[in-house]
């Protein structure tokens, strides 16, 4: 895929981002930029730190070192009130959808409008219906989240994420656990959202097909380090053995030893699990 | 300097455990205090931050915590009133003082039993539900999604429950007062051969406003404790469904414990 983003000013700048869980280093001096209108896919195997990186990018976790600038502002320097205001410019679609089970789909989508604007109920309903149409869920606004399928939940989560017309959209594993047809339609949706709403989008995924379909550029993470950042063609052509392992799906098979897996997961020495 | 990899002696291990548990408790109490502070902040100044506390979720929580608990509270408080009357007359009969039972029942119901029983029932019913709801929301990333929508989770989730609890627990306590005294009156009037009107007149004579306020004041504290303990436990969830089960059980146990200890402390301070 060729990159088709017109503006190359950075919307996201990450400089030397380092983070630890206890004594274990999760992210190691991560530096990257995402340009306006670009779809950046963050890819890597399990435990590579991609979800942790996303949580840092959206301000849910704070780094041990380094800085993250979104729209030119260092989010580490923002106080809670400033951050709350700033969140109105961001949209986040979580892996599970994270819709509120006690509200209908429509109420879920209208929630940011209800909390941040003084629009009347009718206008909010119209806006929610418009966003539901964008994600092909028109007519589903009165259903409860428990009545939706996995793919529909993710679509509804996208609709809620874009209801405030954010400048930046973050998606965590949008196609995880979905069949190829639904997964493909979600990829189409991400491309359509970027083109229709002129958004910059960061997608975290471990699905190769999905990443290659939507990415302008790909960041490949491995054990908290960036292996490469490049276009789809550049990543495919990389001579790095770890990247080729990932592309050939050899990454997951490396961690078959449960003791090693537990040690990596908890940060404890492997011997602690060997004799359990 | 201690080598962290060297095993601790049994004594040092015990000291380390005491230190760790103490730190955890201080941490928990600090978290509770900060939740209370945040809640007061959002109630008072949420509007200025353009994030007002909305009435609809408070009313919905009041319905859940209060109105739906009325049948259970009614049944239990009437039964408690009856039991107190039966036990009181039986105990005082030995001294020929059974006519004093009205005084004993009225005071013990209004100052102690009604707020305590109401608090315990609400903790079991709503405190556990609140911890379960919050922990499930955390596991499903719903609390994270609130944050990234620029919605403060304390304002959105905790404050409506806290306000509802602090309105409804005293209201339920007042209901429990009336029904427990009525239940006691049914037995006392029959057993001592006095009319219900006489019983009510005696009760009103014996009870002062400060007795009722004493019970209601305690129930206000219990309402706040039930919510805060539910939030603290719910937000400490780890793992999946098993974690939700654990924090729910823990929330009920801790709420009841907190209510009884707070009751003891208040009674001790107000009766000296």
Interface residues (C-beta under 8 A of the other chain):
Chain A: X58 X59 X60 X80 X81 X83 X84 X85 X86 X87 X88 X90 X92 X94 X95 X96 X98 X99 X100 X101 X111 X112 X115 X116 X160
Chain B: X49 X50 X51 X137 X140 X141 X142 X144 X145 X147 X148 X149 X150 X151 X152 X156
